[in-house]
Amino acid sequence: MRTTLYVGGFASNTAEEALRALFGEFGEIAELRMIRRQSSPRGLGFAYITFAAVEAAEAALSLNGRELGGLPLRVDFAR
C-alpha cells in the first residue's frame, strides 16, 4: 500500500502550509515532513507527504510538473 509521496523542486523558503493546501485538495494528509538542514529552519526543497488513503496519493501524482512559486514540482511515490 503506497501512500507516501516524494515531493521535490520547490523553493527552500516554501511554507509547509503551502504544501498542505496544495496536496490537501486530494485527501487527508496523515503526515508531512519537510526536510531541513539541522543548522537552519529553511527547507532543502523536498518533502515526504503521507496520505491517509492510497487513492489520495495516486490522485496527487497529477501535481508532477505543476509550478509552485515559479518552480516545477517533482512528485513520485517515495522509495
Contacts in CASP RR format, 6 or more apart in sequence:
PFRMAT RR
TARGET T0000
AUTHOR 0000-0000-0000
METHOD contacts of the structure
MODEL  1
MRTTLYVGGFASNTAEEALRALFGEFGEIAELRMIRRQSSPRGLGFAYIT
FAAVEAAEAALSLNGRELGGLPLRVDFAR
1 54 0 8 1.000
2 54 0 8 1.000
2 57 0 8 1.000
2 77 0 8 1.000
2 78 0 8 1.000
3 30 0 8 1.000
3 50 0 8 1.000
3 51 0 8 1.000
3 52 0 8 1.000
3 53 0 8 1.000
3 54 0 8 1.000
3 56 0 8 1.000
3 57 0 8 1.000
4 48 0 8 1.000
4 49 0 8 1.000
4 50 0 8 1.000
4 51 0 8 1.000
4 57 0 8 1.000
4 77 0 8 1.000
4 78 0 8 1.000
5 23 0 8 1.000
5 48 0 8 1.000
5 49 0 8 1.000
5 50 0 8 1.000
5 51 0 8 1.000
5 57 0 8 1.000
5 60 0 8 1.000
5 61 0 8 1.000
5 75 0 8 1.000
5 76 0 8 1.000
5 77 0 8 1.000
5 78 0 8 1.000
6 46 0 8 1.000
6 47 0 8 1.000
6 48 0 8 1.000
6 74 0 8 1.000
6 75 0 8 1.000
6 76 0 8 1.000
6 77 0 8 1.000
6 78 0 8 1.000
6 79 0 8 1.000
7 19 0 8 1.000
7 23 0 8 1.000
7 46 0 8 1.000
7 47 0 8 1.000
7 48 0 8 1.000
7 49 0 8 1.000
7 63 0 8 1.000
7 73 0 8 1.000
7 74 0 8 1.000
7 75 0 8 1.000
8 45 0 8 1.000
8 46 0 8 1.000
8 47 0 8 1.000
8 73 0 8 1.000
8 74 0 8 1.000
8 75 0 8 1.000
9 45 0 8 1.000
9 46 0 8 1.000
9 71 0 8 1.000
9 72 0 8 1.000
9 73 0 8 1.000
9 74 0 8 1.000
10 19 0 8 1.000
10 45 0 8 1.000
10 46 0 8 1.000
10 47 0 8 1.000
10 68 0 8 1.000
10 69 0 8 1.000
10 71 0 8 1.000
10 73 0 8 1.000
11 45 0 8 1.000
11 68 0 8 1.000
11 69 0 8 1.000
11 71 0 8 1.000
12 42 0 8 1.000
12 43 0 8 1.000
12 44 0 8 1.000
12 45 0 8 1.000
13 42 0 8 1.000
13 43 0 8 1.000
14 43 0 8 1.000
14 45 0 8 1.000
14 68 0 8 1.000
14 69 0 8 1.000
16 32 0 8 1.000
16 34 0 8 1.000
16 47 0 8 1.000
18 68 0 8 1.000
19 32 0 8 1.000
19 34 0 8 1.000
19 47 0 8 1.000
19 49 0 8 1.000
20 29 0 8 1.000
20 32 0 8 1.000
22 63 0 8 1.000
22 68 0 8 1.000
23 29 0 8 1.000
23 32 0 8 1.000
23 49 0 8 1.000
23 51 0 8 1.000
23 60 0 8 1.000
23 63 0 8 1.000
24 60 0 8 1.000
26 51 0 8 1.000
26 56 0 8 1.000
26 57 0 8 1.000
26 59 0 8 1.000
26 60 0 8 1.000
27 51 0 8 1.000
27 52 0 8 1.000
27 53 0 8 1.000
27 56 0 8 1.000
27 59 0 8 1.000
27 60 0 8 1.000
28 51 0 8 1.000
28 52 0 8 1.000
28 53 0 8 1.000
28 56 0 8 1.000
29 49 0 8 1.000
29 50 0 8 1.000
29 51 0 8 1.000
29 52 0 8 1.000
30 50 0 8 1.000
30 51 0 8 1.000
30 52 0 8 1.000
31 48 0 8 1.000
31 49 0 8 1.000
31 50 0 8 1.000
32 47 0 8 1.000
32 48 0 8 1.000
32 49 0 8 1.000
32 50 0 8 1.000
33 47 0 8 1.000
33 48 0 8 1.000
33 49 0 8 1.000
34 43 0 8 1.000
34 45 0 8 1.000
34 46 0 8 1.000
34 47 0 8 1.000
35 43 0 8 1.000
35 44 0 8 1.000
35 45 0 8 1.000
35 46 0 8 1.000
35 47 0 8 1.000
35 48 0 8 1.000
36 42 0 8 1.000
36 43 0 8 1.000
36 44 0 8 1.000
37 43 0 8 1.000
37 44 0 8 1.000
48 78 0 8 1.000
49 60 0 8 1.000
50 57 0 8 1.000
51 57 0 8 1.000
51 60 0 8 1.000
57 77 0 8 1.000
60 75 0 8 1.000
61 75 0 8 1.000
61 76 0 8 1.000
61 77 0 8 1.000
63 73 0 8 1.000
63 75 0 8 1.000
64 73 0 8 1.000
64 74 0 8 1.000
64 75 0 8 1.000
64 76 0 8 1.000
65 72 0 8 1.000
65 73 0 8 1.000
65 74 0 8 1.000
65 75 0 8 1.000
66 72 0 8 1.000
66 73 0 8 1.000
67 73 0 8 1.000
END
